[in-house]
Amino acid sequence: MKNALGRTLILFALVLNVWAQPRLADYELTSAKSELYVKEAVEIKFVAKQIDHEHIMYFFLEPKQSRDYKIVLLNKEAVELVRHDKVTTFTFLLFPLKSGYVTVDFDFTVKVASDEAVAQVFEGSRDNVKWIETINTKIALKPLALSVKALQKAVDLVGEFEIASTLDKNSIDSYESANIRYNLTGVGYNDFSLEPIDETPNATLFSSVTQHYEKATPEGYEIHRELNYALVAPNDVKVKAKAFKCYSPKRDEFYEIATKEFDIKVSPIKKSTLIDEEDYPKTENYFEQAKNIAIYLIVFLSGYFTAKYAPSEFSKKTAPYQDVREAKNAKELLFVLMRKYDKRSLQRHYETLNAIAYEKANPKEFKKIKKQILQDLA
């Protein structure tokens, strides 16, 4: 209760003081240029300097949004020269989006707090640490006026830009892709759509756009974009060069940037090497797979018929897993496992035993595997 009453008295005294001293700060709103072209970058600065040195001040500036321009905050810097003498600088980046007379409006607010109010917040208990009691004063600013000229020609980009084109290889097979990369770099207006490659007859394009870098600066947005394309075609194909019209406010001139032209040679696959003439996969050697499958089938079938028509000595043993223990080599052990112990947990050993038995793998591994199998069966 006492804390609330204290804050109320401090606030009341602060109101009387602010009313008695209505001129709180000096301020200035400026732009780097007042005449410019559509989508040309311009830096705007607002500097507020405290005049009333009795209290603590905070300055807030918000631009009003409009379809006539695009504006972003670049930086806000507050410097307290001496006690109760603060200077705050706001820096904005603006692009006008229409020609003619464009006005930019801002909301400017000064928040005043007493030393006692700030001390209560930082030194009080948790119950009263809620906010700093301030007197908020909105100050009307004269709108910033800009004279915006239309460009004499239609352009794709406004600013200083370059584009680089690279092709990974100019000779491919018909089942491969030719990969083309375009790198756009520069400084200027960032809201644009750029297609460096048009649809190419008798070719299929796959694309991805990666925005590697985009940073607002007083000169405009620093931009680095990478555009990747994969091209697939059954026959030779030409990727034509493509030009983009640009305007440079810095040089006050129109210019062009262009992609490179690429001739890509496509080698068709000989149909004699294909399994399916309508689908063009690479020729593969399936001999090893067929051999392994045949081995498994032989072992499985021999075990099946042996168990059905001539029960072996393995089935007569009474000791647990004696047949596994008495297996003399990898071939016998594989036969026993697949005939009698077809457990999922043992299937991981089939490939190793098969390699020892039929592919001349290290036979020293046999004892280790048999020991592991007995552990898995236990």
N, C-alpha and C positions, 0 to 999 in steps of 0.2 A: 504494500500500500504506500509506504514511504517512497519507494523507488518510483512508482507511477506518479506520485504527487511531485516529486523532484523533477522528473522529466517534463511535466506539464508547466511548471514554473520557469524552467530553462527555456522551453519553447516559446512561452508567452513573452519573455524578455527578448528573445531573439527576433520575434515578429515586430515588436516595437522598434528595435534597432534597425531592422531592414527597412521598415516604413520611413524611418527618419533619414535613411541613406539609400534612396532608390537607385542611384547609379552605381552598379556593382562592378562592372568590368568594361574595358575597352575591347573592341573586336573588329576584325577586318576579314572580308570574304573576297578572294581574288582568284582569277584564272590565268593560266600561262598565256593564253591568247583568247581574244574575244571574237575573232573571225576565223572560221575553219570550215572544212568540208565534211560532208556526211561520213560517219564512221571513222573520222580522224580522232586520234586520242588527244585529250587535253587534261592537264593536271590542274586540280582545284585545291586551294589552301584556305583554311580558316584558322585564324590566330585569335585567341581570347586571353586577355591579360587582366588579372585581378586589380581592382582599384580600392575597394573596401578592404583594409588590412586588419579589421577587428576580428574577423572570423575565418574559418576554414571554408574554402569553396571547391566545388566540383562542377566541371563544365561538360555538357552533353549536347551533341549535334547529330541529328538524323536527317538524311536527305529524303525528300518525298519522291516516291517512285512514280514514273510516268512512261507512257509509250513513246514519248518524244526523245528519250535518251536512256542509256544504260550507265549506271554509276555504281562503283564499288569503293569501299574504304581501303586505302593502302596502308595508312599508319595513323596512330594516335599517340602523341608524346606529351606527357605532363611533367613540367619541371618547376620545382619550388625554389626560386632564387634565394629568398630568405623566408623567415617565418611569416605566414599569411601573405605571401606574394608569389602567386602561382601563374605560370604561363602554359597554356595548353594549345598544341598545334594539331589540327586534323588535316590529313592529305587524302584526296580522292582522285580516282581515275574515272573520266567520263567520256562516253562516245555519243555524239548526237546521231539520232536515227532518222531525222527528217530535215529537209531544207527549210529555210525561212528563219523566223524569229523564234528562238527557243529560250524559255525561262526555266531556271532550276530553283526550286523552293527547298528551304530547310526549316526544321524545327530546332530552336536553340533554347536550352534550359540551363539555368544556373541554380545549383543546390547549395544552400548556405547552412553550415553547422557550427555550433559554438564549441569551444574547447571542452567545456563541461559535458556537453552531449557525447562527444567522442570519448572522453575519459570514462563516462558511465558505462559505455559499451565494452571497453577493453578492461576495465577494472571491476565491473560489477559481478554479481553472482550469475549463475546460469539462468535464473528466472528473468533477469532483465536484459540479457544479451539477445536482443531481437533485431534491432535496427538502430541506425543513427537518426536521431530526430533532426530533420532538415526543413528549411523553408524553401520551397521550389518556386522559382520565378521564370515564366516563359517570356522570352524577349523576341519581338518580331524583327525578322531580318528582311532586308530588301532583296528580292529575288535576283539571282545572277542572270544576266542577259547575254545570250550568245547569238551571233549572226552566222547562220550555217548556209553554205553554198552547196548546190547540187553538183555532182560530177558530170562533166560533159559527155562522158562515155560510160556505158554499163561495164562493170568490172566484177571479177570473181573474188578478188582480195584487195584489201586496203592496208598498206603497210610495206615493210621491207621483207620480202620472202625469197627463198630459194627452194628448188626441189631436185633431189637426186634419185636416179633410177639404177637398179642393179638386177641382173638376171643370174641365177646360180649356174645354169648351163644351157647352152643353145642347141644341144643335140640330146634327144631323149628317145626311149622306146615308147611304143604306143600305150603301154600300161603304166608309165611313169608320169610324174607331173613336173612341169617347169615352174619354178618358184620365182616370182618377181616381187621386189621390195621397193617401195617409194618412201623417201624421207623428206618431209616438209619441215623447214625451219624458218624462223623469222620473228619479227616483232610487229604487231598491229592488232587489228580487230579479230576477235577469236570466234565469233559466231558465224560459221560458214559450213557448207557441205561441199566436199571435194571428191570427185571420182576421177582418178588419174588414168583409168583404163576403161574403155567402152566394151560392150558385149562384142565378142569376136565370133564370126560365123564358123560353124563346124568345130567349136571348142566349148568346153565347160569351165566356168570360173568359180573358184571358191575364195572368199575374201574374209579378212579380219582387220579391224582398225584398232590400233593401240595408241592411246594418248599418253606418250611418255612424259611430257613436261608441258606445263602451262602456268605461268606466273604473272600476276599483274604488276606492272611497273609504271612510272610516270610517262614513259614513251608508248605504252600499250602492253599487250600481253606478249611475253616471251613464249614462243610456241615451238614444240618439237613433236611432230606426229609421225608415226610409222604405219604405213598401209601395206599389208601383205596379201598377195594373191597367188593361188595355185592354179595352173592352167593344165588341162588334160585335153588332148586332141588325137584323133586317129591318123591325121595326115599333117604335113607341114603347115605351119601357121605363121602369120605375120601380126605382130602387135604394133599397131600404129602409134606414132608419137601424138601427144595431145598437149595443146597450148592453153594457158590460162592468162586472162587479162588482169592486170594489177595497176594500182595507182599508188605512188609513193608521195605522201605528204611532205616528207623530209626533202626530197629533190623536186617536188612539184612537177612530176612527170608521170606519164603512163608508160608501162613496160609489160613485157611478157615473160613468163617462165614456162618451160616445156619439158615433158618427159622424153625419154629416148625411144627410138623405134627398135624393135627386136624381131629378128627372123629366127624362128625355132624349127629345127629339122626333126621330124618324127620318123623313127624307123619302125615299120610294121613287123609283127612277129610272123615267122614262117608257120603256116598252118600245119605242116607236117610234124611239128614238135608239140602240137596241142592235143590234149585228151578230148576236149570238147571244142569243136570249131566255132561254136557260137559264143563261147565264153573264153577269154584269152588269159588263162593263168600261166604262171611259169611252169616249165617242165620240172618235175621232182622225181627223185629216185626213191621208190618205195620198197626196195629190196630188203633192207634191214627190218622194216616193220613186218613185211610178209614172212620173213624167216622166223622172227620172234613169235608171231601168231601160230605158225606151223608147229614150232617146238611145244608151245603150250597145249595145242590140240593133241599132239602125239602123246604127251605125258598124261593128259587127262583121259583120253580114250583107252590107253593101255591100262591105266589104273582102274577104269570102270569095268572093262572086260575081265581083268584079272580077279577083281573082287567078286564078280558075278559067277564066273565059271570055275575058277581055281583059287580058292582062298589060300593066301600065302602064309609063310611062317610068321609074318608080322602079327597076324590076327590071333595066333595061338599063344602069344606071350601074355603072361599075367602081370608082370611088373608094370607100373604106370610109365607110359611113354618109352617103353623099352625099345620099340621099333625105331624111335627117333635116336636113342642113344647108340643103337647098333648100326646106324647108317654110316657106311664107310667113305662115302664121297658125296659131293654136291648133287650129283645126278640121282643117287638113291634117296637122299634127304628130300629133294624136290618132289620125287615120286610119292614118298610117304605123306608129305604135307598136303599135296593136292588130292591124294586119294582118301585120306582119313581125317585130316585136321584142317579142313577148308574154313579157317576162321579169318575174319576180317583183320584181326590184329597181327596175323602172320603174313598177310599178303605183301607187306612191305619188304619181306625177305626174298620173295620170288625172283625179283629182277637180279639181285646179287648172286643167288645160287645159280640162276640161269647163265650169268656171265662167267662164273667159275667153271660150270659144266661144259658149256658150248663155245665160249668166246675166249678161252685161255686167260681168264683173269687170275689174279694172285690166289693160288690154292691155300695159302696160309690163312686166309680169311675164313676158311671153312669151319675150323674149330671155334672161332670166336662167334660166328653166326649160330652154330649149333647150340652153344652155351646160352646165347640170348634167346633162342627159340624155346629151350627148356624152361627158362625163367618166365617167358610169356605164357607158357602152358600151365605153369604151376598156379 
